[in-house]
Amino acid sequence: MPSPTILFAAKSEKWAEYEPALRMALQKAGVDTTGLTTEADPAEVDYIIYAPNSGLQDFTPFTRAKAVLSLWAGVEDIVGNETITMPLARMVDYGLTQGMLEFVMGHVLRYHLMIDDFLAGQDGVWRPNLVPPLARDRKVTILGLGVLGAAAAQSLARIGFDVAGWSRSPKSIEGIACYHGEDGLFDAMRHAEILVTLLPDTAATRGLINQTTLAALPHGAKIINPGRGSLIEDAALLAALDTGKIAAATLDVFTIEPLPASHPYWRHPRVTVTPHIASATRAETASETIAENIRRGEAGETLLHLVDRAAGY
């Protein structure tokens, strides 16, 4: 079997990070690495390992390409590219899932255990009545029940939280109260003392957290958004924070990144800003996913994590 030509199309500084990991993962998958390169005749390329912030935007010359394999979990910057006519796979890997899971678990537990209240109360006053409930008495809702959302929901349920989840289409996850559709969204929101948003960026999800949906949350609810900045209407959230309807928010993603220094989120006493670090693509684990898809492509098997262009994810 001839060696496939595998084009790495990402920012140049990423090549030093990814090349050794990709070669190791490809070799373990039984794929010849001779054709792994950053430069190639487009007509000879079989697979494109792709980061949307690279210089490659026109895929028309890649007439032989069997697949575009994205290094990013989100594909909102790719699905609208009409020159991508070959199969497109998004990044789903252990590192991304575990990183997101740890971020969500950490901040849910932070709010559940009222850690911020204790940090703010280091004033010499003894407050023995400030006791958090048990996890079984704390209601958490996950918006988005894809790979990341389902993993977070199941992990929270395993340690006792009362977990609900919402998705656009029906889902069934053992131990999770699953809602779907417009009516189900409000049922899920009413359940959320702590709301975690893990939805993709699509036309149907942009601005989903707005004045109307925020009003459905219990008074004093807390929000954690490591999903997409476009999910939240900033003015509506800031207004809800100012009235106390929302007690606190941890925001990792924003409509403009880096978040401008003048943005009111930085100064709001009830907002924690983290710089899009909830889950990063790690070369070692991402390379394993890429290598498996190339192995599958060479064997004529169905690729993993194919994007539904119509749905946008």
C-alpha positions, 0 to 999 in steps of 0.5 A, a space after each residue: 500500500 502506498 504511503 498516503 500524503 498527509 498535509 498538516 495545515 495549521 500555524 507554523 509554530 504548531 508543527 514542532 508540537 505536533 510532528 513527533 506526536 503525529 508520527 508516533 500515533 500514525 506508526 502505532 496505527 500502522 500508517 506509513 508516515 513518509 507522506 506527513 508534511 507541511 507542503 505538498 502538491 494539492 492534487 496529491 494530498 490524501 488527508 488534510 489535518 486542519 486548523 481553521 486559523 491557518 492560511 488554507 481556505 480554498 480546498 478546491 485544488 485538493 481533488 484527491 483528498 479523502 477527508 479534512 480532519 480538524 484539530 478543533 472541536 468546534 466547526 463553526 468556522 469551517 462548515 460554511 466553507 463551500 470548497 470543503 466537499 470531502 468528508 469533514 471530521 471534528 476533533 473528539 479525543 480523550 484530552 479534550 473530554 477530560 480537560 472539559 470534564 475537570 473544568 466543569 466538575 471543578 467549578 460546579 463543586 466550587 459553587 456547590 460548596 460555596 467556596 466563594 462565600 468562604 473566601 469573601 468571609 475571611 473577616 474574623 466572623 464565625 458563621 457555623 450555619 453556612 453549610 452546603 447541602 449534599 450533592 443529591 439536593 443540588 440541581 445541575 443542568 447541562 445544556 448540550 448532551 454531545 460527547 462533552 456534555 454527556 460526560 460532564 452530566 454522567 460524572 456529576 450524577 455519579 457523585 450524587 448531583 441531581 442532574 438534568 440535561 437538554 439537547 435540541 433532539 431527544 437523548 437518553 442517558 442513564 441517570 440523567 433527566 433528559 429534555 429536548 426542544 423548545 418546551 424542554 429547554 424551559 423545564 431544564 432551565 427551571 431545574 438549574 441551580 447551577 447551569 452549565 452550557 456546552 452547546 455548539 455555536 449554530 444559528 439555533 443556539 446563538 443568544 440562547 441564554 437571553 432575558 427570557 431564558 434567564 428568567 426561567 432559572 431559579 433566583 440566585 442560580 449560577 452559570 458556567 459557560 465553557 461552551 461558546 461565547 455566542 450562546 449568551 447575550 451579554 447585556 441580558 446576563 449582566 442585567 441579571 447579575 446586577 439584580 441578583 437573579 443570577 448570583 454568579 457566572 464563570 465565563 471561559 468563552 466570549 464573542 470577542 477573544 481575547 476579551 477586551 480589557 474594557 469589557 464589563 465582565 472583567 470588573 463585575 464582582 460576580 463574574 469569573 473570567 477564564 481565558 478560553 482554557 476549559 479544554 485545550 487540544 493536546 497534541 498527544 491525544 489529538 494525534 491519536 484521534 487523527 491517526 485512527 481516522 487516517 487508518 480508517 480511511 485507508 482501510 475503507 472504514 467509516 470515519 469517526 466524528 463526521 460533521 453533519 453540515 446541515 446541523 452545523 456540528 
